[in-house]
């Protein structure tokens, strides 16, 4: 059994599944996916995220605002209040993205800090999105003592040095379908080096479908393709990757059952 540690069920293209999310969940389960974490990216759609978690026993939720979503900084108190909903196991996704946003990004850093502070109040791990912001991401994580709660760098595309810096703070590193892309050689080297006790896998569906589905809508069932690719890359049994990434998920997101 495996876990999709990061997906967006409320955003999926359901046209291939008779416009029924039940069929998506069934397809994932039949492909060995025992649990899915439906991750929040903004507050307007948060009710849909929480609804997915309430509707399906094997789905959990997070509370957060993506760093590119809004320049409005959600107060710590608001995040804490929202995260008290049933089956919320993490804060995020949050972080820094200097690729899509330009200009004075102090608001983005402020928002990242509020998410970390909310997580520390709640004792929940943090799901971090980072792009073109390696130095500031690690610096801010250290300044806020994020090691108190830990978390994951999701959909990782950065360097081995950044992965090591995050692991030094108790973080996990999650690989998405990007690791299967032919041009992702540097990332594949990171996946080869990654300690098994620090690795997670995900789809980030509906985005970034792995080979052989690249360019098509992505679904939680395809997390198996990510795990199988990494197993082949590392010359290890898929069962070993499945075992460790599943155990790591429940260790990190310890409110998930």
Backbone as CSV, one residue per row, in Angstrom:
resi,resn,N_x,N_y,N_z,CA_x,CA_y,CA_z,C_x,C_y,C_z
1,UNK,0.840,-1.200,0.000,0.000,0.000,0.000,0.875,1.251,0.000
2,UNK,0.386,2.292,-0.628,1.125,3.546,-0.723,0.218,4.717,-0.373
3,UNK,0.836,5.888,-0.219,0.109,7.096,0.164,0.406,8.198,-0.846
4,UNK,-0.630,8.929,-1.247,-0.440,10.164,-2.012,-0.398,11.289,-0.991
5,UNK,0.804,11.767,-0.705,0.985,12.713,0.396,0.603,14.143,0.049
6,UNK,0.202,14.386,-1.224,-0.160,15.753,-1.616,-0.967,15.717,-2.905
7,UNK,-2.250,16.012,-2.792,-3.104,16.109,-3.981,-4.178,17.160,-3.732
8,UNK,-4.878,17.512,-4.801,-5.928,18.529,-4.715,-7.210,17.935,-5.309
9,UNK,-7.870,17.111,-4.526,-9.045,16.387,-5.010,-10.147,17.323,-5.487
10,UNK,-10.250,18.471,-4.860,-11.304,19.422,-5.209,-11.046,20.130,-6.536
11,UNK,-9.873,19.925,-7.127,-9.508,20.591,-8.373,-9.417,19.630,-9.557
12,UNK,-9.722,18.363,-9.346,-9.506,17.358,-10.380,-10.463,17.506,-11.557
13,UNK,-9.989,17.107,-12.725,-10.823,16.955,-13.908,-11.511,15.596,-13.791
14,UNK,-12.824,15.611,-13.593,-13.558,14.365,-13.355,-14.174,13.781,-14.620
15,UNK,-13.905,14.419,-15.763,-14.555,13.977,-17.009,-14.171,12.544,-17.382
16,UNK,-12.984,12.101,-16.961,-12.565,10.728,-17.260,-13.136,9.717,-16.275
17,UNK,-13.858,10.211,-15.283,-14.400,9.335,-14.244,-15.910,9.558,-14.062
18,UNK,-16.605,9.754,-15.162,-18.061,9.953,-15.141,-18.467,11.090,-14.221
19,UNK,-17.579,12.100,-14.125,-17.846,13.279,-13.301,-18.207,12.916,-11.864
20,UNK,-17.531,11.896,-11.348,-17.829,11.385,-10.017,-16.529,11.159,-9.251
21,UNK,-16.329,11.929,-8.198,-15.110,11.803,-7.409,-15.001,10.436,-6.746
22,UNK,-16.132,9.800,-6.467,-16.107,8.451,-5.900,-15.276,7.515,-6.773
23,UNK,-15.397,7.664,-8.087,-14.682,6.789,-9.015,-13.171,7.040,-8.968
24,UNK,-12.784,8.297,-8.742,-11.363,8.635,-8.606,-10.780,7.960,-7.365
25,UNK,-11.508,8.049,-6.269,-11.052,7.446,-5.012,-10.968,5.927,-5.157
26,UNK,-11.955,5.340,-5.813,-11.954,3.891,-6.029,-10.767,3.468,-6.888
27,UNK,-10.499,4.216,-7.960,-9.372,3.894,-8.842,-8.051,3.964,-8.087
28,UNK,-7.923,4.960,-7.221,-6.704,5.082,-6.427,-6.552,3.897,-5.487
29,UNK,-7.628,3.563,-4.798,-7.598,2.444,-3.853,-7.243,1.144,-4.557
30,UNK,-7.827,0.942,-5.726,-7.559,-0.287,-6.490,-6.118,-0.339,-6.986
31,UNK,-5.454,0.828,-7.053,-4.051,0.871,-7.465,-3.102,0.853,-6.265
32,UNK,-3.661,0.563,-5.094,-2.836,0.403,-3.905,-2.660,1.647,-3.073
33,UNK,-3.395,2.721,-3.387,-3.259,3.979,-2.639,-4.215,3.936,-1.452
34,UNK,-3.658,3.812,-0.253,-4.520,3.624,0.914,-4.982,4.939,1.535
35,UNK,-4.193,6.009,1.337,-4.507,7.283,1.973,-4.114,8.428,1.051
36,UNK,-4.872,9.524,1.108,-4.585,10.719,0.331,-4.693,11.941,1.232
37,UNK,-3.785,12.897,1.035,-3.847,14.167,1.756,-4.264,15.251,0.779
38,UNK,-5.461,15.787,0.973,-6.008,16.845,0.111,-5.564,18.187,0.684
39,UNK,-4.769,18.909,-0.090,-4.066,20.089,0.414,-4.751,21.377,-0.016
40,UNK,-4.878,22.281,0.924,-5.508,23.578,0.692,-4.542,24.559,0.035
41,UNK,-5.059,25.375,-0.882,-4.246,26.425,-1.514,-4.826,27.815,-1.312
42,UNK,-6.073,27.907,-0.858,-6.671,29.216,-0.582,-7.858,29.025,0.354
43,UNK,-8.333,30.128,0.909,-9.432,30.030,1.866,-10.801,29.879,1.211
44,UNK,-11.071,30.514,0.033,-12.387,30.335,-0.588,-12.721,28.881,-0.913
45,UNK,-11.717,28.078,-1.285,-12.001,26.674,-1.628,-11.730,25.721,-0.469
46,UNK,-11.337,26.244,0.683,-11.081,25.389,1.835,-12.284,24.523,2.211
47,UNK,-13.520,25.045,2.167,-14.662,24.172,2.477,-14.730,22.932,1.588
48,UNK,-14.319,23.052,0.317,-14.318,21.895,-0.581,-13.256,20.874,-0.146
49,UNK,-12.105,21.384,0.279,-11.033,20.509,0.761,-11.500,19.749,2.006
50,UNK,-12.074,20.468,2.948,-12.546,19.842,4.184,-13.675,18.858,3.910
51,UNK,-14.505,19.172,2.922,-15.606,18.277,2.554,-15.089,16.948,2.024
52,UNK,-14.010,17.008,1.226,-13.407,15.766,0.709,-12.939,14.880,1.855
53,UNK,-12.325,15.495,2.854,-11.831,14.729,3.992,-12.980,14.131,4.810
54,UNK,-14.054,14.870,4.927,-15.204,14.374,5.676,-15.918,13.248,4.940
55,UNK,-15.898,13.331,3.641,-16.656,12.386,2.805,-15.985,11.023,2.690
56,UNK,-14.645,11.003,2.706,-13.924,9.753,2.473,-13.044,9.403,3.672
57,UNK,-13.181,8.185,4.198,-12.404,7.788,5.378,-10.893,7.823,5.164
58,UNK,-10.444,7.632,3.929,-9.002,7.564,3.665,-8.429,8.865,3.118
59,UNK,-9.156,9.972,3.317,-8.688,11.290,2.871,-8.553,12.216,4.074
60,UNK,-7.423,12.935,4.138,-7.191,13.938,5.178,-7.004,15.300,4.521
61,UNK,-6.931,16.339,5.330,-6.909,17.703,4.797,-5.852,18.549,5.470
62,UNK,-5.528,19.659,4.817,-4.657,20.678,5.408,-5.349,22.033,5.299
63,UNK,-4.783,23.014,5.975,-5.294,24.391,5.918,-4.134,25.316,5.587
64,UNK,-4.257,26.049,4.484,-3.192,26.973,4.125,-3.519,27.791,2.896
65,UNK,-2.641,28.766,2.630,-2.789,29.662,1.483,-1.491,29.623,0.685
66,UNK,-1.577,29.200,-0.554,-0.426,29.093,-1.450,0.267,30.454,-1.580
67,UNK,1.607,30.472,-1.638,2.314,31.764,-1.676,2.009,32.639,-2.892
68,UNK,1.439,32.077,-3.935,1.071,32.896,-5.094,-0.404,33.272,-5.106
69,UNK,-1.143,32.824,-4.097,-2.591,33.002,-4.163,-3.045,34.433,-3.890
70,UNK,-2.528,35.031,-2.837,-3.046,36.327,-2.420,-1.987,37.091,-1.643
71,UNK,-1.969,38.409,-1.807,-1.035,39.228,-1.047,-1.578,39.570,0.334
72,UNK,-2.781,39.097,0.633,-3.356,39.315,1.960,-2.811,38.258,2.916
73,UNK,-2.245,38.678,4.006,-1.653,37.755,4.975,-2.722,37.306,5.968
74,UNK,-2.998,36.009,5.992,-3.999,35.466,6.905,-3.435,35.444,8.325
75,UNK,-4.129,36.035,9.279,-3.618,36.066,10.655,-3.455,34.667,11.246
76,UNK,-2.521,34.546,12.170,-2.287,33.278,12.850,-3.586,32.751,13.458
77,UNK,-4.314,33.637,14.115,-5.532,33.227,14.818,-6.555,32.615,13.859
78,UNK,-6.648,33.167,12.654,-7.595,32.649,11.671,-7.188,31.255,11.199
79,UNK,-5.898,31.072,10.932,-5.408,29.763,10.512,-5.640,28.717,11.602
80,UNK,-5.384,29.097,12.840,-5.591,28.178,13.965,-7.055,27.784,14.067
81,UNK,-7.927,28.773,13.941,-9.367,28.501,14.018,-9.804,27.520,12.924
82,UNK,-9.375,27.772,11.703,-9.773,26.925,10.577,-9.197,25.517,10.696
83,UNK,-7.998,25.428,11.241,-7.329,24.128,11.323,-7.868,23.240,12.435
84,UNK,-8.788,23.754,13.214,-9.415,22.931,14.233,-10.541,22.074,13.680
85,UNK,-10.765,22.142,12.376,-11.770,21.304,11.729,-11.344,19.834,11.780
86,UNK,-12.295,18.922,11.741,-11.956,17.496,11.785,-11.070,17.073,10.612
87,UNK,-10.136,16.164,10.892,-9.278,15.510,9.902,-8.239,16.432,9.268
88,UNK,-8.026,17.605,9.864,-6.923,18.469,9.420,-5.647,17.977,10.098
89,UNK,-4.633,17.651,9.281,-3.412,17.055,9.828,-2.167,17.892,9.560
90,UNK,-2.344,19.055,8.899,-1.169,19.864,8.548,-1.575,21.296,8.261
91,UNK,-0.586,22.183,8.282,-0.740,23.566,7.846,-0.010,23.718,6.511
92,UNK,-0.682,24.332,5.550,-0.091,24.538,4.224,-1.065,24.149,3.135
93,UNK,-0.740,24.394,1.853,0.640,24.656,1.567,0.941,26.144,1.671
94,UNK,2.150,26.401,2.118,2.645,27.748,2.289,4.083,27.761,1.788
95,UNK,4.756,28.887,1.910,6.151,28.929,1.479,6.490,30.177,0.702
96,UNK,7.474,30.043,-0.181,7.949,31.171,-0.987,8.056,30.750,-2.448
97,UNK,7.570,31.600,-3.331,7.671,31.337,-4.771,8.058,32.628,-5.459
98,UNK,9.344,32.747,-5.787,9.845,33.947,-6.458,9.809,33.787,-7.975
99,UNK,9.341,32.633,-8.453,9.240,32.406,-9.893,7.991,33.079,-10.457
100,UNK,6.870,32.906,-9.764,5.593,33.438,-10.271,5.287,34.840,-9.762
101,UNK,5.877,35.235,-8.647,5.601,36.551,-8.071,6.821,37.455,-8.216
102,UNK,6.565,38.744,-8.416,7.647,39.700,-8.616,7.478,40.914,-7.705
103,UNK,8.522,41.742,-7.653,8.457,42.977,-6.865,8.783,42.733,-5.407
104,UNK,8.242,43.588,-4.559,8.452,43.470,-3.117,7.649,42.284,-2.594
105,UNK,8.346,41.235,-2.184,7.663,40.015,-1.750,7.696,39.849,-0.229
106,UNK,7.798,40.966,0.465,7.798,40.884,1.929,6.486,40.290,2.440
107,UNK,5.394,40.557,1.739,4.092,39.993,2.127,4.120,38.464,2.066
108,UNK,4.850,37.916,1.099,4.934,36.464,0.962,5.687,35.865,2.156
109,UNK,6.755,36.537,2.534,7.519,36.062,3.685,6.701,36.193,4.979
110,UNK,5.934,37.289,5.078,5.066,37.460,6.256,4.029,36.340,6.336
111,UNK,3.460,35.998,5.195,2.448,34.937,5.164,3.054,33.591,5.553
112,UNK,4.256,33.342,5.074,4.963,32.105,5.429,5.154,32.035,6.939
113,UNK,5.570,33.140,7.525,5.796,33.172,8.977,4.499,32.906,9.750
114,UNK,3.394,33.477,9.319,2.134,33.266,10.048,1.717,31.801,10.001
115,UNK,1.956,31.158,8.872,1.629,29.734,8.766,2.474,28.907,9.735
116,UNK,3.761,29.209,9.803,4.636,28.463,10.706,4.208,28.687,12.160
117,UNK,3.875,29.912,12.495,3.472,30.211,13.874,2.160,29.528,14.228
118,UNK,1.244,29.449,13.267,-0.014,28.723,13.500,0.269,27.239,13.711
119,UNK,1.159,26.690,12.890,1.512,25.275,13.011,2.102,24.975,14.381
120,UNK,2.936,25.876,14.874,3.560,25.670,16.179,2.521,25.747,17.300
121,UNK,1.544,26.624,17.164,0.474,26.680,18.169,-0.312,25.379,18.215
122,UNK,-0.512,24.786,17.035,-1.349,23.593,16.911,-0.568,22.289,17.042
123,UNK,0.760,22.373,16.926,1.557,21.159,16.916,1.389,20.351,15.646
124,UNK,1.202,21.051,14.523,1.009,20.383,13.235,2.205,20.627,12.323
125,UNK,2.528,19.666,11.448,3.615,19.863,10.488,3.219,20.851,9.399
126,UNK,4.237,21.375,8.698,4.035,22.400,7.668,4.357,21.821,6.292
127,UNK,3.459,22.062,5.344,3.670,21.666,3.949,4.202,22.890,3.205
128,UNK,5.431,22.779,2.690,6.094,23.936,2.090,6.228,23.798,0.582
129,UNK,5.802,24.850,-0.102,6.035,25.034,-1.534,7.171,26.043,-1.672
130,UNK,8.217,25.677,-2.399,9.318,26.614,-2.608,9.792,26.550,-4.046
131,UNK,9.964,27.715,-4.642,10.464,27.772,-6.019,11.287,29.047,-6.214
132,UNK,12.500,28.884,-6.687,13.425,29.994,-6.919,13.615,30.837,-5.663
133,UNK,13.562,30.196,-4.503,13.684,30.926,-3.240,14.411,30.072,-2.208
134,UNK,15.442,29.372,-2.658,16.119,28.416,-1.783,16.651,29.067,-0.505
135,UNK,17.449,30.116,-0.684,18.124,30.735,0.457,17.127,31.320,1.443
136,UNK,16.149,32.072,0.948,15.182,32.701,1.847,14.286,31.666,2.527
137,UNK,13.945,30.599,1.818,13.101,29.567,2.426,13.798,28.940,3.626
138,UNK,15.031,28.502,3.449,15.776,27.864,4.540,16.038,28.861,5.665
139,UNK,16.384,30.100,5.305,16.658,31.133,6.307,15.432,31.382,7.178
140,UNK,14.274,31.515,6.544,13.054,31.806,7.286,12.639,30.606,8.136
141,UNK,12.804,29.399,7.602,12.500,28.193,8.375,13.329,28.162,9.661
142,UNK,14.608,28.510,9.542,15.491,28.508,10.708,15.104,29.604,11.693
143,UNK,14.831,30.811,11.174,14.475,31.942,12.041,13.215,31.646,12.847
144,UNK,12.272,30.931,12.246,11.006,30.628,12.928,11.068,29.318,13.719
145,UNK,12.261,28.716,13.752,12.452,27.460,14.484,11.400,26.417,14.087
146,UNK,11.274,26.232,12.785,10.261,25.317,12.267,10.533,23.872,12.661
147,UNK,11.751,23.597,13.097,12.101,22.239,13.529,11.221,21.760,14.683
148,UNK,10.594,22.682,15.405,9.696,22.311,16.507,8.554,21.429,16.026
149,UNK,8.103,21.672,14.779,6.962,20.914,14.263,7.314,20.062,13.044
150,UNK,8.377,20.436,12.320,8.748,19.676,11.128,7.776,19.891,9.987
151,UNK,7.956,19.080,8.954,7.094,19.215,7.796,7.725,18.591,6.567
152,UNK,7.294,19.057,5.407,7.758,18.486,4.144,7.958,19.577,3.106
153,UNK,9.037,19.466,2.342,9.194,20.257,1.126,8.507,19.468,0.031
154,UNK,7.344,19.934,-0.394,6.543,19.139,-1.321,6.948,19.428,-2.760
155,UNK,6.663,18.466,-3.631,6.949,18.597,-5.068,8.370,19.136,-5.269
156,UNK,9.314,18.470,-4.646,10.681,18.985,-4.579,11.322,19.036,-5.963
157,UNK,11.955,20.194,-6.270,12.668,20.359,-7.539,14.004,21.065,-7.324
158,UNK,14.433,21.156,-6.084,15.604,21.959,-5.758,16.867,21.107,-5.643
159,UNK,17.905,21.648,-5.023,19.224,21.007,-4.975,19.346,20.040,-3.793
160,UNK,20.376,19.201,-3.867,20.688,18.300,-2.759,21.063,19.091,-1.514
161,UNK,21.767,20.201,-1.690,22.139,21.031,-0.544,20.908,21.542,0.187
162,UNK,19.895,21.952,-0.569,18.677,22.439,0.077,17.957,21.288,0.788
163,UNK,17.927,20.136,0.154,17.304,18.973,0.793,17.992,18.652,2.117
164,UNK,19.318,18.693,2.124,20.067,18.417,3.350,19.774,19.452,4.431
165,UNK,19.703,20.726,4.033,19.420,21.787,5.003,18.045,21.593,5.633
166,UNK,17.077,21.183,4.826,15.730,20.935,5.343,15.709,19.710,6.248
167,UNK,16.398,18.651,5.838,16.443,17.437,6.665,17.106,17.703,8.002
168,UNK,18.067,18.620,8.024,18.716,18.993,9.283,17.728,19.627,10.256
169,UNK,16.609,20.129,9.721,15.559,20.701,10.566,14.411,19.707,10.767
170,UNK,14.678,18.442,10.480,13.672,17.405,10.715,12.659,17.255,9.606
171,UNK,12.937,17.839,8.442,11.970,17.816,7.352,12.085,16.570,6.483
172,UNK,10.978,16.289,5.810,10.919,15.260,4.781,10.949,15.950,3.417
173,UNK,11.258,15.165,2.389,11.295,15.669,1.014,10.382,14.791,0.169
174,UNK,9.469,15.428,-0.570,8.482,14.686,-1.346,8.712,14.846,-2.841
175,UNK,8.650,13.716,-3.543,8.859,13.704,-4.994,7.527,13.500,-5.705
176,UNK,7.324,14.316,-6.744,6.122,14.232,-7.568,6.470,13.613,-8.919
177,UNK,5.529,13.677,-9.858,5.756,13.152,-11.195,6.910,13.799,-11.926
178,UNK,7.345,14.972,-11.479,8.472,15.656,-12.133,9.707,14.767,-12.153
179,UNK,9.887,13.943,-11.118,11.086,13.108,-11.050,11.144,12.106,-12.202
180,UNK,10.004,11.827,-12.839,9.969,10.872,-13.954,10.294,11.516,-15.293
181,UNK,10.386,12.850,-15.333,10.615,13.548,-16.598,12.055,13.341,-17.058
182,UNK,12.262,13.204,-18.351,13.587,12.936,-18.900,14.592,14.040,-18.590
183,UNK,14.107,15.285,-18.519,15.024,16.412,-18.295,15.276,16.700,-16.815
184,UNK,14.794,15.840,-15.931,14.919,16.080,-14.484,16.119,15.331,-13.915
185,UNK,17.259,15.407,-14.568,18.434,14.625,-14.177,18.945,15.006,-12.790
186,UNK,19.027,16.318,-12.505,19.508,16.749,-11.188,18.584,16.256,-10.081
187,UNK,17.287,16.357,-10.326,16.312,15.908,-9.332,16.408,14.396,-9.134
188,UNK,16.640,13.671,-10.195,16.787,12.214,-10.088,18.005,11.846,-9.240
189,UNK,19.059,12.644,-9.340,20.231,12.399,-8.499,19.895,12.632,-7.029
190,UNK,19.069,13.640,-6.762,18.627,13.886,-5.383,17.822,12.694,-4.879
191,UNK,16.935,12.173,-5.728,16.099,11.031,-5.340,16.944,9.796,-5.049
192,UNK,18.037,9.638,-5.767,18.937,8.508,-5.524,19.597,8.617,-4.154
193,UNK,19.947,9.835,-3.762,20.666,10.054,-2.500,19.742,10.105,-1.283
194,UNK,18.469,10.364,-1.490,17.557,10.629,-0.381,17.452,9.437,0.578
195,UNK,17.716,9.656,1.863,17.530,8.565,2.837,16.078,8.083,2.828
196,UNK,15.898,6.791,2.925,14.541,6.241,2.861,13.656,6.744,3.995
197,UNK,14.267,7.097,5.117,13.461,7.547,6.250,13.099,9.029,6.174
198,UNK,13.399,9.682,5.028,13.066,11.093,4.849,12.271,11.334,3.570
199,UNK,11.859,10.294,2.896,11.235,10.433,1.580,9.718,10.251,1.626
200,UNK,9.021,11.127,0.876,7.599,10.956,0.612,7.383,10.990,-0.899
201,UNK,6.232,10.502,-1.342,5.850,10.597,-2.754,4.458,11.195,-2.845
202,UNK,4.194,11.812,-3.982,2.927,12.527,-4.165,2.597,12.643,-5.643
203,UNK,1.367,13.076,-5.920,0.994,13.400,-7.304,0.948,14.904,-7.551
204,UNK,0.553,15.681,-6.533,0.214,17.096,-6.727,-0.894,17.213,-7.780
205,UNK,-1.674,16.151,-7.928,-2.757,16.159,-8.911,-3.745,17.280,-8.591
206,UNK,-4.264,17.937,-9.636,-4.318,17.527,-11.047,-3.117,17.943,-11.897
207,UNK,-2.049,18.397,-11.263,-0.892,18.899,-12.005,0.183,17.816,-12.135
208,UNK,1.084,17.993,-13.104,2.367,17.287,-13.167,2.238,15.770,-13.199
209,UNK,1.405,15.270,-14.084,1.243,13.817,-14.204,2.571,13.156,-14.562
210,UNK,2.884,12.026,-13.945,4.139,11.336,-14.241,4.094,10.650,-15.600
211,UNK,5.272,10.355,-16.135,5.366,9.493,-17.298,4.740,8.140,-16.904
212,UNK,3.877,7.516,-17.709,3.572,7.799,-19.116,2.359,8.687,-19.342
213,UNK,1.907,9.395,-18.307,0.711,10.236,-18.432,1.050,11.710,-18.575
214,UNK,2.317,12.035,-18.751,2.746,13.429,-18.798,1.935,14.210,-19.835
215,UNK,1.496,15.411,-19.432,0.708,16.254,-20.313,-0.784,16.009,-20.219
216,UNK,-1.177,15.005,-19.446,-2.583,14.681,-19.260,-2.992,15.009,-17.824
217,UNK,-4.294,15.010,-17.539,-4.715,15.246,-16.156,-4.109,14.208,-15.215
218,UNK,-3.783,14.631,-14.030,-3.152,13.764,-13.044,-4.174,13.354,-11.984
219,UNK,-3.994,12.144,-11.441,-4.914,11.607,-10.443,-4.125,10.867,-9.354
220,UNK,-4.707,10.743,-8.162,-3.985,10.080,-7.064,-3.515,8.659,-7.386
221,UNK,-4.220,7.948,-8.228,-3.808,6.585,-8.582,-2.399,6.558,-9.163
222,UNK,-1.992,7.674,-9.768,-0.698,7.695,-10.463,0.492,7.855,-9.517
223,UNK,0.237,8.007,-8.223,1.365,8.091,-7.288,2.168,6.793,-7.315
224,UNK,1.516,5.721,-7.685,2.229,4.444,-7.818,3.321,4.540,-8.881
225,UNK,3.047,5.255,-9.974,4.043,5.422,-11.031,5.270,6.169,-10.521
226,UNK,5.040,7.147,-9.641,6.153,7.884,-9.040,6.999,6.947,-8.187
227,UNK,6.339,6.162,-7.353,7.057,5.232,-6.497,7.810,4.172,-7.288
228,UNK,7.196,3.660,-8.337,7.855,2.638,-9.151,9.067,3.203,-9.880
229,UNK,8.954,4.447,-10.350,10.092,5.069,-11.033,11.261,5.249,-10.072
230,UNK,10.982,5.742,-8.875,12.046,5.950,-7.891,12.688,4.623,-7.508
231,UNK,11.883,3.582,-7.371,12.420,2.261,-7.049,13.394,1.800,-8.130
232,UNK,13.000,1.977,-9.382,13.874,1.577,-10.491,15.133,2.439,-10.517
233,UNK,14.965,3.717,-10.271,16.084,4.658,-10.257,17.122,4.266,-9.214
234,UNK,16.651,3.820,-8.072,17.531,3.476,-6.952,17.935,1.993,-6.946
235,UNK,17.384,1.246,-7.897,17.626,-0.198,-7.968,17.218,-0.864,-6.659
236,UNK,16.009,-0.518,-6.221,15.438,-1.080,-5.004,14.044,-1.612,-5.309
237,UNK,13.550,-2.562,-4.530,12.187,-3.068,-4.760,11.148,-1.971,-4.529
238,UNK,10.116,-1.955,-5.345,9.034,-1.000,-5.144,8.442,-1.146,-3.749
239,UNK,8.358,-2.388,-3.268,7.774,-2.638,-1.951,8.535,-1.904,-0.856
240,UNK,9.846,-1.758,-1.031,10.657,-1.042,-0.043,10.319,0.455,-0.055
241,UNK,10.198,1.028,-1.251,9.818,2.436,-1.367,8.421,2.660,-0.792
242,UNK,7.502,1.760,-1.123,6.127,1.877,-0.625,6.105,1.816,0.900
243,UNK,6.844,0.882,1.454,6.849,0.699,2.913,7.358,1.949,3.618
244,UNK,8.497,2.449,3.186,9.097,3.578,3.886,8.315,4.877,3.680
245,UNK,7.871,5.139,2.468,7.132,6.390,2.237,5.790,6.386,2.965
246,UNK,5.189,5.212,3.091,3.931,5.112,3.845,4.181,5.329,5.337
247,UNK,5.193,4.656,5.870,5.529,4.844,7.291,5.908,6.295,7.580
248,UNK,6.655,6.899,6.661,7.060,8.297,6.851,5.854,9.225,6.890
249,UNK,4.872,8.950,6.045,3.664,9.783,6.021,2.984,9.784,7.387
250,UNK,2.793,8.595,7.954,2.080,8.513,9.231,2.932,9.015,10.397
251,UNK,4.235,8.964,10.251,5.115,9.528,11.279,5.014,11.053,11.270
252,UNK,5.077,11.634,10.068,5.013,13.088,9.956,3.623,13.608,10.267
253,UNK,2.637,13.098,9.563,1.251,13.547,9.752,0.599,12.618,10.776
254,UNK,1.023,12.771,12.025,0.672,11.753,13.022,-0.770,11.829,13.511
255,UNK,-1.527,12.807,12.995,-2.948,12.832,13.314,-3.759,11.988,12.310
256,UNK,-3.115,11.554,11.246,-3.774,10.659,10.284,-3.722,9.238,10.833
257,UNK,-4.786,8.510,10.659,-4.872,7.143,11.192,-4.791,6.134,10.059
